[in-house]
């Protein structure tokens, strides 16, 4: 896979995640994923990673670490490949679990991800 493929895979996973959110958080995530939000996305990602490292403190948690890395990976090419692979693994495990519960779910098609980051907001 080339770097472009990893970026496209990362975008596909993020749009899949965005489609699972309620409307208001999905709108925020869609805005955060826009290229113009880079100067908000990077500091927020760093803060989330820092909060994940300090997860032993009240309110902060380990959940912040992967969320921060996902935000940072959109702007740091070296993190695209491992983040895309991790999100692919998580998506497969989630789908397996849903199927074992008897819920019929299909993975998101690549057609939707090629329309752009805000495509989930239009539907």
Buried (B, 14 or more C-beta within 10 A) or exposed (E): EEEEEBBBBBBBBBBBBBBEBEEEEBBEBBBBBEEEBEEEBBEBBEEBBEBBBEEEEEEBBEEBBBBBBBBBBBBEEEBBBEBBBBBBEEBEEBBEEEEEEEEEEEEBEEEBBEEBBBBBBEE
